[in-house]
Amino acid sequence: MTANVEYTLANLKQIITQLSVGDRWALLKWLIELLQQDPQSSQLTPTNVNFEVVQQICEEIRYLPVLDNRPPDDIIGYNQFGGLD
């Protein structure tokens, strides 16, 4: 199972490297919110979160290269009137 988790995390890291900085921060915000939620009633034992590992992952995300530094509106193609170009 550990090898499967490591493989999944490696694939996830590849996907994250392709995200814009804004999307990376949105993902980080979502992960933090997810960690702060109450455990679901179907979960028998509470999940222990190793915050040192979470911080390490955040640091790695913070230093990932920016593949496209345009703002989201430029990437999508919105013009000054809000329409798509």
C-alpha positions in Angstrom: 0.0 0.0 0.0 2.9 2.4 0.8 4.3 2.0 -2.7 0.8 2.8 -4.2 0.5 5.9 -2.1 4.0 7.1 -3.1 3.2 6.4 -6.8 0.0 8.4 -6.4 1.8 11.3 -4.7 4.4 11.4 -7.4 1.7 11.6 -10.1 -0.1 14.3 -8.1 3.2 16.3 -7.8 3.5 16.2 -11.6 0.0 17.5 -12.0 0.6 20.3 -9.5 3.7 21.5 -11.3 1.5 22.2 -14.3 -0.9 24.5 -12.3 -0.6 28.2 -12.2 0.4 29.9 -9.0 -3.1 31.0 -8.4 -4.4 27.5 -8.8 -1.7 26.1 -6.5 -2.8 28.6 -3.8 -6.5 27.6 -4.4 -5.5 24.0 -4.0 -3.6 24.7 -0.8 -6.5 26.7 0.6 -8.9 23.8 -0.2 -6.5 21.3 1.5 -6.3 23.4 4.6 -10.1 23.7 4.7 -10.4 19.9 4.2 -8.1 19.2 7.1 -10.0 21.6 9.4 -13.4 19.9 8.8 -14.9 17.6 11.3 -14.4 13.9 10.6 -17.3 12.3 8.8 -19.6 10.3 10.9 -18.7 7.1 9.0 -15.0 7.6 9.9 -14.3 5.3 12.9 -11.1 6.9 14.0 -10.0 10.6 13.6 -7.3 11.2 11.1 -4.0 12.3 12.6 -2.4 15.1 10.5 1.3 15.5 10.5 1.5 19.3 10.1 5.3 19.1 9.5 4.6 17.0 6.4 1.9 19.4 5.3 4.3 22.4 5.7 7.0 20.5 3.7 4.5 19.9 0.9 3.5 23.6 1.0 7.2 24.6 0.7 7.6 22.3 -2.3 4.5 23.7 -3.9 5.7 27.2 -3.2 9.0 26.6 -5.1 7.5 24.9 -8.2 8.2 26.7 -11.4 5.6 29.0 -12.9 4.8 27.5 -16.3 2.5 30.4 -17.4 2.7 33.6 -15.5 -0.2 35.3 -17.2 -3.2 36.2 -15.1 -6.2 33.8 -15.4 -8.2 36.3 -17.5 -5.4 36.5 -20.1 -5.2 32.7 -20.3 -8.9 32.3 -20.8 -9.0 35.3 -23.2 -11.4 37.7 -21.6 -11.3 41.2 -23.1 -12.0 44.5 -21.3 -15.7 44.0 -21.8 -15.8 40.6 -20.2 -16.3 38.7 -23.4 -14.1 36.0 -24.8 -11.7 37.0 -27.5 
